[in-house]
């Protein structure tokens, strides 16, 4: 049976100081963000996921975006090395957490940079965004870590958003979804579905037809419902102000060895 564990990390009290690159800075309500994070975690648990709390990093404003710190493939955890130098201290607690879960641990080394948000896995195909936070050396090191395990690594350009998964994610059947104005090269994906909202490009696969989605994408939720999926909506407005989305707030570990 596939595992259903998800790493999560409580927001830092300094969340409002988090980095922004492609949006104008807005005031973040840290108390509301904590409530939204707790509701997100509860939604994961309600739909059968065991959440694993990574030790908080209160001095790292962006640490709640735990997805960026590690890439999982099968039982191997590749510890990221962010293109944003200020975020590199976030990985220590995550490394400890995946080691406790029995994962084999590898690392991205200098001069490589890679953020987990730049990596989209569809079965054994791993798309990696080459953009502001992930460089060519990072892509090469990801290939070296995962191709011997059976992965096919495909590099794609990212220039219009922070991370690849800010632009695209995938439905349970492998169809890639994205909001066209934010996707550099839709034709690189064998099956691509355009969605009407930027936030609609972000889904977390909860199991079966259920998709965790942001409440800010009601039109996309309606579209996906018409296609037979079951959106589970959560409000993450305070994280969206920091270019965060539903995928950023957890690391799903589906293939841990029993």
C-alpha positions in Angstrom: 0.0 0.0 0.0 1.3 3.5 -0.7 2.1 5.6 2.3 0.1 8.7 3.1 2.4 10.8 5.3 2.8 14.6 4.8 5.5 16.8 6.3 4.1 20.2 7.6 5.8 23.0 9.5 4.1 25.6 11.6 4.4 29.2 10.3 7.1 31.4 11.7 6.0 34.5 13.8 8.1 36.4 11.2 6.0 35.1 8.3 5.1 38.6 7.1 8.8 39.2 6.3 8.8 36.4 3.7 10.3 36.8 0.3 8.3 38.1 -2.7 9.6 38.2 -6.2 6.8 38.3 -8.8 4.1 40.1 -6.8 3.7 43.4 -4.9 4.2 43.0 -1.1 0.9 43.1 0.9 0.3 43.1 4.6 0.1 39.6 6.0 -2.1 38.8 9.0 0.1 36.3 10.8 -2.7 35.2 13.2 -5.0 34.5 10.4 -2.3 32.7 8.5 -1.9 30.4 11.5 -5.6 29.7 11.5 -5.5 28.9 7.8 -2.5 26.6 8.2 -4.3 24.7 11.0 -7.3 24.3 8.7 -5.1 23.1 5.9 -3.5 20.5 8.1 -6.9 19.4 9.4 -8.1 19.0 5.7 -5.1 16.7 5.1 -5.9 14.6 8.1 -9.6 14.4 7.4 -8.8 12.9 4.0 -6.5 10.2 5.4 -3.1 11.8 5.6 -0.9 11.4 8.6 0.8 14.8 9.1 4.4 14.8 10.5 5.4 18.1 12.1 8.8 19.3 11.2 10.5 21.3 14.0 9.6 25.0 13.5 12.2 27.6 12.3 10.9 30.7 13.9 13.7 32.9 12.6 13.1 31.8 9.0 10.1 33.7 7.6 9.4 31.3 4.7 9.9 28.1 6.6 6.2 27.2 6.4 6.7 26.5 2.7 8.2 23.2 3.6 7.9 21.8 0.1 10.9 23.8 -1.1 13.3 22.1 1.3 13.2 18.5 -0.1 12.3 16.4 -3.1 11.1 12.9 -2.6 11.3 10.0 -5.1 10.5 6.5 -3.9 12.3 6.2 -0.6 15.0 8.8 -1.4 15.0 12.4 0.0 17.0 14.9 -1.9 17.7 17.9 0.4 17.4 21.1 -1.6 19.7 24.1 -1.6 17.6 27.1 -2.3 18.5 29.7 -4.9 17.5 32.2 -2.2 20.4 32.1 0.2 18.3 33.3 3.2 16.2 30.1 3.0 19.1 27.6 3.3 18.8 27.3 7.0 15.3 25.7 6.6 16.6 22.3 5.6 18.2 21.0 8.8 14.9 20.2 10.5 13.5 18.6 7.4 16.6 16.4 7.0 16.1 15.1 10.5 12.4 14.4 9.9 12.9 12.4 6.7 15.8 10.5 8.3 13.5 9.5 11.2 11.0 8.2 8.7 13.7 5.9 7.2 14.4 7.7 4.0 17.8 7.5 2.3 19.1 11.1 2.3 21.0 12.9 -0.5 21.9 16.6 -0.9 22.2 19.3 -3.6 25.7 20.7 -3.3 27.3 24.0 -4.3 27.2 25.3 -7.0 23.8 23.7 -7.5 20.6 25.3 -6.4 17.2 23.8 -6.3 13.8 24.5 -4.7 11.4 21.7 -4.2 8.6 23.9 -5.6 10.3 23.6 -9.0 9.7 19.8 -9.1 6.6 18.2 -10.4 6.4 14.4 -10.4 4.0 12.4 -12.6 4.6 8.7 -12.1 8.2 8.2 -13.0 8.6 11.5 -14.9 10.1 14.3 -13.0 9.6 17.8 -14.4 12.1 20.3 -13.0 11.7 24.1 -13.5 14.9 25.9 -14.6 14.4 29.4 -13.4 15.1 31.9 -10.6 15.6 29.4 -7.7 16.9 26.3 -9.6 20.0 26.4 -11.7 21.5 24.1 -14.3 23.8 22.4 -11.8 20.8 21.7 -9.5 19.0 20.1 -12.4 22.1 17.9 -13.2 22.4 16.8 -9.5 18.7 15.9 -9.4 19.2 13.8 -12.5 22.2 12.1 -10.9 20.2 11.3 -7.8 17.0 10.0 -9.4 17.6 8.7 -12.9 19.5 5.6 -11.6 16.3 4.8 -9.6 14.2 4.8 -12.8 13.1 8.4 -13.1 13.0 10.3 -16.3 14.0 14.0 -15.6 12.7 16.7 -18.0 13.9 20.3 -17.5 11.4 23.0 -18.4 11.8 26.8 -18.4 10.2 29.0 -15.7 10.3 32.7 -16.0 6.8 34.0 -15.3 6.3 32.7 -11.8 8.4 31.8 -8.7 8.4 28.0 -9.2 7.3 25.5 -11.7 4.5 24.4 -9.4 3.4 28.1 -9.2 2.5 27.6 -12.9 1.5 23.9 -13.2 0.5 20.8 -11.2 -1.1 17.6 -12.4 -4.4 15.8 -12.0 -4.6 12.1 -10.8 -4.7 11.0 -14.5 -1.5 12.8 -15.2 -3.0 15.7 -17.1 -1.0 18.9 -16.4 -3.1 21.9 -15.5 -2.0 25.5 -15.7 -3.1 29.1 -16.2 -1.8 29.9 -19.7 -0.5 33.4 -19.0 1.8 31.9 -16.3 3.1 28.9 -18.3 6.3 29.3 -20.4 5.8 26.3 -22.7 2.5 24.4 -22.3 3.4 22.2 -25.3 6.2 20.5 -23.3 3.5 18.5 -21.5 1.9 15.6 -23.4 -1.5 16.4 -21.9 -2.3 20.0 -20.9 -5.5 21.5 -19.6 -5.9 25.3 -19.4 -7.6 26.6 -16.2 -9.3 30.0 -15.8 -7.5 31.2 -12.6 -3.9 31.3 -11.6 -4.7 29.7 -8.2 -6.6 27.0 -10.1 -3.3 25.6 -11.4 -2.4 24.3 -7.9 -3.8 21.0 -6.7 -2.7 18.5 -4.1 -3.8 14.9 -4.8 -5.6 13.7 -1.7 -6.5 10.3 -3.0 -9.0 9.1 -5.6 -10.8 12.0 -7.2 -10.3 14.4 -4.3 -8.2 17.5 -4.9 -7.1 20.0 -2.3 -7.4 23.5 -3.8 -7.4 27.1 -2.8 -10.7 28.9 -2.2 -9.5 31.6 -4.5 -10.1 29.4 -7.6 -13.9 28.8 -7.6 -14.2 28.8 -11.5 -11.5 26.1 -11.7 -13.1 24.1 -9.0 -16.3 24.1 -11.0 -14.5 23.0 -14.1 -12.8 20.2 -12.4 -16.0 19.1 -10.7 -17.6 18.9 -14.2 -14.7 16.6 -15.2 -15.5 14.2 -12.3 -13.1 15.4 -9.6 -13.9 16.4 -6.1 -12.3 19.7 -5.0 -11.7 20.2 -1.3 -11.3 24.0 -0.8 -9.2 25.7 1.8 -8.6 29.4 2.3 -4.8 30.2 2.1 -5.1 34.0 1.3 -2.3 35.0 3.6 0.1 32.6 2.1 -0.9 33.6 -1.4 0.3 37.1 -0.6 3.8 35.5 -0.3 3.5 33.5 -3.6 2.5 30.4 -1.7 0.0 27.8 -2.9 -1.5 24.6 -1.6 1.4 22.5 -2.7 3.9 24.6 -0.9 2.6 23.9 2.6 3.3 20.1 2.7 5.6 17.4 1.4 3.6 14.3 0.5 5.5 11.0 1.0 3.6 8.4 -0.9 6.3 5.8 -1.6 7.9 5.1 1.7 9.1 1.5 2.1 7.0 -0.5 4.6 
